[in-house]
Amino acid sequence: MSFITNLFSGIDFNVIFQLIFVALIMLSGPIVIFLLAVRGGDL
């Protein structure tokens, strides 16, 4: 049981969440451009 608690205490969740949000922000740009192109530039 102590191995699991040591594993989770060693993980920095702030860094993981920041990386996830940065990835989502970087992906949202091309997604918006793709949707604009598909809809003919009309939101």
GITAZI-V476524 format. One record per residue. RES is the residue in three letters. PHI is phi in radians with two decimals (NA if undefined). Layout:
RES:PHI + RES:PHI
//
This chain:
MET:NA + SER:-1.18 + PHE:-1.12 + ILE:-1.17 + THR:-1.16 + ASN:-1.16 + LEU:-1.11 + PHE:-1.32 + SER:-1.29 + GLY:-1.44 + ILE:-1.58 + ASP:-1.64 + PHE:-1.23 + ASN:-1.07 + VAL:-1.13 + ILE:-1.11 + PHE:-1.13 + GLN:-1.11 + LEU:-1.13 + ILE:-1.11 + PHE:-1.18 + VAL:-1.10 + ALA:-1.12 + LEU:-1.12 + ILE:-1.14 + MET:-1.18 + LEU:-1.38 + SER:-1.20 + GLY:-1.08 + PRO:-1.06 + ILE:-1.15 + VAL:-1.12 + ILE:-1.11 + PHE:-1.11 + LEU:-1.12 + LEU:-1.08 + ALA:-1.15 + VAL:-1.17 + ARG:-1.53 + GLY:1.29 + GLY:1.34 + ASP:-2.10 + LEU:-1.43
//
